[in-house]
């Protein structure tokens, strides 16, 4: 069934409409029954097209669900824009800056894994903690080395 004014096609092509009443038409009914050209066909039209009124609660529910859909769509668009902006920033970064950013992300991930093991006193958790701590130390050392390497050209210019 096509709910005129509420379905995806009607909402996009016709713009905002009043939600107090809508026309519901059967898409399988012949066109002549939906658009009577003679007064004697009005009885047949009643069977293929009905008038529906929404209560205040129904209007609120419809507005709430439509608002959520629009909000989710807007959030997805802003997420895409943010990712595109990050990709553009990455293109403008030097190789050292890219590696620094990558190491910082890896360091954060390792720290989160270490936090997840908190409270687990098993032997495997202890071994995993030791391995994560070693990786954190190595990654931190690499990060510090890159930061110092990045700092040297700046000092020579000044």
C-alpha positions as CSV (number, residue, x, y, z in Angstrom):
1,X,0.0,0.0,0.0
2,X,1.1,3.5,-0.7
3,X,0.6,6.0,2.1
4,X,0.7,9.3,0.3
5,X,2.8,11.8,2.1
6,X,4.5,9.4,4.5
7,X,6.3,6.8,2.3
8,X,9.9,7.5,1.2
9,X,8.9,8.6,-2.3
10,X,6.2,10.9,-1.2
11,X,8.2,12.5,1.5
12,X,11.1,13.3,-0.8
13,X,9.2,14.5,-3.8
14,X,6.3,16.4,-2.2
15,X,8.1,17.9,0.8
16,X,6.5,18.5,4.2
17,X,2.8,17.8,4.5
18,X,0.3,17.9,7.2
19,X,0.3,14.7,9.3
20,X,-3.3,15.1,10.5
21,X,-4.7,13.0,7.6
22,X,-3.3,11.0,4.7
23,X,-4.7,9.3,1.7
24,X,-4.1,5.5,1.5
25,X,-4.4,4.0,-1.9
26,X,-4.1,0.4,-3.1
27,X,-1.4,0.3,-5.8
28,X,-3.1,-2.8,-7.3
29,X,-6.4,-1.1,-7.9
30,X,-7.1,0.1,-11.5
31,X,-6.3,3.8,-12.1
32,X,-9.9,4.5,-13.0
33,X,-10.9,3.4,-9.5
34,X,-8.4,5.7,-7.8
35,X,-9.2,8.8,-10.0
36,X,-12.9,8.7,-10.8
37,X,-14.0,10.7,-13.8
38,X,-17.7,10.0,-13.3
39,X,-19.8,10.5,-10.2
40,X,-21.2,7.0,-10.3
41,X,-17.6,5.6,-9.7
42,X,-17.3,7.2,-6.3
43,X,-18.6,4.1,-4.6
44,X,-15.9,2.0,-6.2
45,X,-13.3,4.6,-5.3
46,X,-14.2,4.2,-1.6
47,X,-13.0,0.5,-1.8
48,X,-9.6,1.4,-3.2
49,X,-8.8,4.6,-1.4
50,X,-9.5,5.4,2.3
51,X,-9.0,8.5,4.4
52,X,-7.0,7.9,7.6
53,X,-6.6,10.4,10.4
54,X,-3.8,10.2,12.9
55,X,-4.3,10.8,16.6
56,X,-2.1,13.2,18.6
57,X,-0.1,10.2,20.0
58,X,0.3,8.8,16.4
59,X,1.5,12.2,15.2
60,X,4.1,12.4,18.0
61,X,5.2,8.8,17.3
62,X,5.6,9.5,13.6
63,X,7.5,12.8,14.2
64,X,9.7,11.0,16.7
65,X,10.6,8.2,14.3
66,X,11.1,10.5,11.4
67,X,13.3,12.8,13.6
68,X,15.4,9.8,14.6
69,X,15.9,8.7,11.0
70,X,16.9,12.2,10.0
71,X,19.3,12.5,13.0
72,X,20.9,9.2,12.2
73,X,21.3,10.2,8.6
74,X,22.9,13.5,9.6
75,X,25.3,11.7,12.0
76,X,26.3,9.4,9.2
77,X,27.0,12.3,6.9
78,X,29.1,14.1,9.6
79,X,31.0,10.9,10.2
80,X,31.8,10.5,6.5
81,X,32.9,14.2,6.4
82,X,35.2,13.7,9.4
83,X,36.8,10.6,7.9
84,X,37.3,12.5,4.6
85,X,38.9,15.4,6.4
86,X,41.2,13.0,8.3
87,X,42.2,11.3,5.0
88,X,43.0,14.8,3.5
89,X,45.0,15.7,6.6
90,X,46.9,12.4,6.3
91,X,47.8,13.3,2.7
92,X,49.4,16.6,3.8
93,X,51.4,15.0,6.7
94,X,55.1,14.2,6.3
95,X,56.2,10.5,6.6
96,X,57.4,11.2,10.2
97,X,54.1,12.7,11.1
98,X,52.2,9.8,9.7
99,X,54.4,7.3,11.6
100,X,54.0,9.3,14.8
101,X,50.2,9.3,14.4
102,X,50.2,5.6,13.7
103,X,52.4,4.9,16.8
104,X,50.1,7.0,19.0
105,X,47.1,5.0,17.9
106,X,48.9,1.7,18.5
107,X,49.9,2.9,21.9
108,X,46.3,3.8,22.8
109,X,45.1,0.4,21.6
110,X,47.8,-1.5,23.6
111,X,46.8,0.5,26.8
112,X,43.1,-0.3,26.2
113,X,44.0,-4.0,25.9
114,X,46.0,-3.8,29.1
115,X,43.1,-2.1,31.0
116,X,40.8,-4.9,29.8
117,X,43.0,-7.4,31.6
118,X,42.7,-5.6,34.9
119,X,41.2,-7.8,37.6
120,X,42.1,-11.1,35.7
121,X,44.5,-13.0,37.9
122,X,45.0,-16.0,35.6
123,X,48.4,-17.1,34.4
124,X,47.5,-16.4,30.8
125,X,46.4,-12.9,31.7
126,X,49.6,-12.3,33.5
127,X,51.6,-13.4,30.5
128,X,49.5,-11.2,28.2
129,X,50.0,-8.2,30.5
130,X,53.7,-8.7,30.4
131,X,53.7,-9.0,26.6
132,X,51.5,-5.8,26.4
133,X,53.8,-3.9,28.7
134,X,56.8,-4.9,26.6
135,X,55.0,-3.7,23.4
136,X,54.0,-0.5,25.1
137,X,57.6,0.1,26.1
138,X,58.9,-0.6,22.6
139,X,56.2,1.6,21.0
140,X,56.9,4.4,23.4
141,X,60.6,4.3,22.6
142,X,59.9,4.4,18.9
143,X,57.5,7.3,19.4
144,X,60.1,9.2,21.4
145,X,62.8,8.6,18.8
146,X,60.5,9.9,16.0
147,X,59.5,13.0,18.0
148,X,63.2,13.8,18.6
149,X,64.0,13.2,14.9
150,X,61.1,15.6,14.0
151,X,62.4,18.2,16.5
152,X,66.0,18.2,15.1
153,X,65.2,19.8,11.7
154,X,63.1,22.5,13.5
155,X,66.0,23.3,15.8
156,X,68.5,23.6,13.0
157,X,66.2,26.1,11.1
158,X,65.8,28.3,14.2
